[in-house]
Amino acid sequence: MTTAAHFTAALRERRRLIGYWSLLDSPVAAERLARLGYDYLAFDAQHGLFGYQGLLNNLIATDTRGSTAVGMVRVEANDPTYIGRALDAGAAAVIVPLVDTAKDAADAVAAVRYPPHGRRSYGPMRAQLRIGPDPVDTHEQTAVLAMIETADGLANVEEICSVPGLDGVYVGPSDLRLAIGGRTSTDPDVSVAFEQALTRVREAAEAAGIAAGIHNGDGASAARRLDEGFTFASVAADVVHLQQIAATHLAAARGERA
């Protein structure tokens, strides 16, 4: 079973990591996904269908026998309460959305670290079984990632990447494409500017020596982004893939082309 310490060390060393993105509150699915070989399972508490109990149950399920993955959480907001609860539930890393400035990133780091390095409240009721529990060990074993998905975040990405204690940045491609002027989250008319934005994020992270991640709709896209220089990539997402495969099987059963 992959430990949080091994995962976080690999992330900080900018080794390639591949994860799977989950929107559905299904611990049984998480158990199965955790055994497939992914480095992490990311549970989306911002846009996904999780309450806190669901988030806790899925993090527990990720630690199933034979798991290769750690649990990661995209929290609802850059707020110490949301971040602390995700970490207390056992997340090895948190992705913090809508980081616009270096101060936003510093606030996220502070929410992940115990005093005197931050302001996380001590109470790892479930996390202590897998992570820490001593603050110095916990700091080594948990990671904080800032999402770059807004016009301000892109404009300030070099300063964000330089914030002490930040372990990496994570591109939200849908929001970023909208932020640079896309009419939709997949608007091809801004593809050149979008690719330039991705290059800027990658290069800023590399210069700062931190991880650079990105969200992807499929494995082939994830492979391409890793080859371009991103150090970790998520394949997304269970609810979409369930619909896609079900449609494929329905078409096959009807003798149609999907």
N, C-alpha and C positions, 0 to 999 in steps of 0.2 A: 504493500500500500504506500502510495506517495505521501510523504509527510509535508506539513506546512513549511518546515525548515528547508527541506530540499527544494520545494517549489519556489519559495521566496528567494533563495540563493540563486537559482537558475534565472529567475526573472531579473534580479539585480545584475547578474552577469551578462544579461542580454542574450541568453541562449534561446533558441527557438522553442516556443510553446504554442500548443494548439488547444483551444477550448470549444465547448459547445454551449450554446445560449438557450436558456429555458424561460418560457413565459407561462407555462402551465404548472399549476400546483398539483404535481403527481409524484409523490415519493417513490412509488413503484417504478415509474419511468426513470427517475433519477438513479435508482439502484442499477438498472440495466445500463444506462448511459455511462455510469461511473466505471463500469468494467470493460469498456470498449477500447481503452487506450488513450483517451483524451487526458491532457494534463490538468485541466480544470473544467468544472461546470459552473457557469455564471447564471445566477438566478436574478431576474430583473424585478426588483421591488419598485422601480419607478413606473414602468409601463406594463409590467407583467400582472398576473392574476393571483398574486400572493398577499395574504394577510400575514401577520407576524408568526402565527402558529404554523402556517404553511411553509414559511421560510425556514423556520426551525426544523420542521419535519424533513424538508428536502436536504438541508445540510446534514442532518443525522443520516439520512439515506445514502448520501454521497460517500459516507465512511463505511460502506458495506464491504464484506469480505471480497477480496479480489479487485478492489477499486484501484485505479491508477490516477484518480483525480482528487484535487482538493476543491472545496467549495469557495466560490467567489460571489459577491453580491454587488449589483448596482443599486445603491441606496436611493431613497426617494429624493433627497436633497442634500445640500452641503450643510448639514445640521448635526451637532454633536450627539443628539438623541438617536437619530436614525443610524448614524455611523456606529455609535457605541452598541446599540442593540444588535446590529448585524455581526459585529465582532464578538459580542458576548455569546451569541448563538453558535459561533464556531467558524465564521468566515475567515479564510486565510488572507483574503484581500478584499478591499472595497474599491469600487469604481464610483467616483463622485461626479455627478452631472453638472453641466452649466458652469464650468470654471472659466471665468472671464479674465481674471487678473492674477498676478503673483500673490496678492493678499488672499484671494479666494483659495488658492492652492495651499498657502501657509495655514489657513484656517482648517482645511481638510487634514493636513498633516497633524496639526495640534489635536484634532478630534480623535486621531488614531493612537497617539502616544500618551502614555501616562506622565504625570508630573515627575520631575521638573521640566521634561521636554515637551509636554503638551497638556491637555486638559481632559483626557479620557477618565471617566469615573471608574473606579475599580469594582468589578462585580462580575467576573467571567464565569457565570454559573454553569454553563455548559462548555464553554471554550476551554476551561482549565483541564478538561479531560484529554485534549489534543494539542493545545497551544499554550506555551508558558508553563505554569501560571505566573512566575516571577516577571516583573516588568521588563527586566533586561532581556530575558529570553523571548518574551512576547514581542518586543520591538524587533528582534532578529527574525521572527517567524511570521510577521504580518506585514502586508504591503498596502500602500495607498496609491491609487491611480487617478489622475485628473482627466476628465473628458474635455477634448477640444472639439467643439461643435457649434460655436458661435463666431460671429464676426470679430468680437472683442477678444475671444479666446485665441483666435488665429493671429490677430494683430499683436497679441502679447505673448505668443507661444515661447519665444526665447526666454523671456523673463520667468514665465511659469516653469519651464523646464529647469531653471537654475535655482528653484526654491529648495533649500536644504531639507532633506528628509523625504522628498517626493520620489517615489520609486519608478514612476512611469506616467506616460500620457496615453490616452485611448481615444481614437477618432470615432465619433458618431457620424457616419457618412451621410445619412439622410438629413439631419439637421445642418450639417456643414454645407451640404449642397444648397439647401435653402438659404443659408446665411450669406453665401456668395452670389445670390441672385437667381437661383433656380426657381422656376415656376412650380415644380413638383420635386419630390425627394429623389427622383431619378432623371431629372431633366437633362437630356444629352447636350443641350445648347451651351451648358456651362462646364462641359467635361474638361476642356483645356485648363480653365481656371481651377477646377476641382483637383486635377492631377498636380498642378503647381502647388496648391495648398497642401496636399499630402506630402509632397517633397519637402516643403518647408517644415512640416511637423516632424518628419523623419530626421531631417538634418539637425533640427534643434535638439531633439532627444539624443541623437548620437553625439553631438557636441557636448552635451551636459553629462553624458555617460549613463543615461537612464533608459528604461525600456520604452518601446513604442509599439502600441497595439492598435488594431483596427477591427471593426465589425464587418462581417461578410455574409452574403446570402447563401454561399455554397462553398464546398471544399476547394474547387478549382480556383475560385476567386481568392480564397485564403492562401493557397499555394503561391499565386502570383504576387500577392502583397508581401509575403515572406521573402520571396526571391528579390523583390525590390528593395528590401532593407528593413521592413517592419520586423520586430523581434517576437511578437506574439499576435495571434489572430484567432478570432472567434468565428465559429460557423453557426449561423442563425437561421431559423429558430424552430423549436419543436412544434409549435402550433402551425406554422407555415409548412413544414416538412410533412406533418401528418396529413394536411389537406392535399399536398402535392402527390404523395404516394397513394392516398386513397383514390384520387382522381385518376391516376395512372391505372390502378387495378380495375376501377369501374370501366374505363374505356376498353381495357383488355377483355374484360368479361363480356362486354357488348360487341366485341369484334371491331372496335373503333380504334383510331389512332388518337393517342392522348394529345 
